[in-house]
Each structure stands twice: as C-alpha cells, then as structure tokens.
Amino acid sequence: MKFDVSLVTPEGPAFEGEAEMLIVPGAAGEIGVLARHAPLIATLKAGSTRVYIERAGEMREYATGPGFFQVQLDRAIALVDDAVLASEVDDARAREQLETAQAELERLDRGESNADRWQLEQRIKHAENQLAVAGRG
C-alpha cells in the first residue's frame, strides 16, 4: 500500500508523490512510516530522509535539515529548512562550505569577527550532514 508524501523546503517541494515507506530523522530517533500510520506530529533534526517508492526497489535519500513532520490519514508531510538529494551532493562545495564556516567560527572565538554564532553553527551542521548522507563525511 502506498501513501502521499511531501518533502517541502522554503524553496518548494523536494519530493511529492506516493511511497510505500518513509523514514525521517526525528529529534528522538528515526521515525518510520507506512500507509495507515497513526496520526503524528514530531520535530526533525538534520539527517537522512529516505523515501521508499517501492520497498524492494527504488529509494530516494535526501540530506535534510531540521524541521517538522506530520502524519495524518494517508499523508505524510516533512517541512524542512533544506533537502538535497544524496546523489546530487556536491562534495567539493560542501567541504568548502564546512571549512569556510569553521574558519569564521574560529575567528569569532578569537574576537576577530562579528558573525552570528548560531548561523555559523547551522552552516557547519548543514555541510557535515550533506557529506555524511552522501557517504563522504
């Protein structure tokens, strides 16, 4: 049995369609969803979101940022701050973003920068998550 899945970022949908199973990175651990799942609302942490179009076949994995998740009837919606298909992660770009943010955080710690710490930490987590989900972290 399949159910409707939406993986949505501020830029728009990263995935919309039917799936047999969905696994999202819940704040307290992974959450697996099948058709007819009980209603649920949860917070998500950055991690791997896997959409199983066919449980024995096609699967799409995304490096997703933190967000919120809702299951209602036969529909699951994940609202996340970012979603990158694992196969499309640009390794060089992610490593460059990681190194740049880490260097800026070090300058901030030495009092040589006025950057926002929280923003830098989020950029670091985002780059690390992309590399980890793509298997290159």
N, C-alpha and C positions, 0 to 999 in steps of 0.2 A: 504494500500500500504506500502511496505517495502523499505528500502534503505540500502546501505552499511555503516557500522560504524566500525571505527578503533580507539581504545583507546591504545595509544602507550607510553611506558616509555623507558628510556635509556637501560633497561634490555631486552626489547622486548615487544610484544603485550600483553596487559592485557585482551583485548577483541577484537575479529574480527568476524564480521558476519552481519546478517541482523537484522534490528529493525524496529518497527513501529514508535517509538518516542525516542528522546534523549534529556535529559536536562543536561546542563553543567553549572558550576558556573562562569559566565562571570564576568569580573572585575567590570562592572557596574550593575550587577544583573544576575539572571538566564536567560539562553537562551534555549528556547525550539525549537526543530527541528522536522519536519515531512518530508515525502517524497516530492520531488519537491520544497524544500525550496530555496529561492533566494540565490545566492552566498554571502558568508560572510566570513570575517576574523576577529577574535577577540582574545583578551588576556583573559586568565583564571586565577582565583585566587584559592587558596586551598579551597576545599569544597566537596560537594556531587555531583557525576556524576551518573545519573540514565539512564540505557539502558532498554527501554521497548521492549522486544522481541515481546510480544503480549500486546497491551494496556490494555486489560481486564484481563490479566493473568500474565505471567512470567515477572519479572523485576529484574535486577541486579543493585545493588547500590555499588559504589566504593568511598572510601575516596581518593580523588585525590589531588595532589599538583598543584602548579601554572604551567602555560604553555600557549600554543597557540591552536587555534581552527580554522578550515577551513571547509566550506561547499561549494561544487562545484558539479553541476549536481545532481546526486542522491548518493552522497558520503560525509560523514562527518568524519573528522579526528581530533582527540584531541591528541596533543603531550604534555605530562605532565611529571613532574620530578618523580612522584611516583603514583601508583594506587594499593590500597589494597581493595579486595572485603570486604564489610562491615561485612559479616558473618564470615570472617576469621581474623578480627582484634583481636590480642592477647592483651586483656585488661591489664594484668599484665605487659607485655613487654612495651606497650605504656605508662602506668603510670610510669614505671621505667625510660624510656627514658625522659619523661617530668620532673620528679624530678631531674634526673642527670643533665639535661641541665639547669634547673632553678638554681640549686645549683652552677654550674660552672659560670653562669651569675652573681650570687651574689658575687662569689669570684673575678670575673673580675671587678665588680663595686667597690670592696674594694681594688683593686690594687694587688690582690694576685694571679692573673692568666694572662697569655699571650694569652689566647684563642681568636679566631676570633669571635667578637660580632655577625656579620651577620650570621655566621654558627650556633651559639647557638640559635639565634632567629628563624632560619629556623627549627632547630630540635624541638624547643618548639611548633611552629605552626604545624609542621607535627604530633607530638604526640597529640596535642589538637584536630586537625582535625580528626584523626582516632577515638578518643574517642567520639567526637561529632557525627560523621556519624554513628558509631556503637550504638549510643544512650546511651553511658555511660559517656559522658563528663560533 
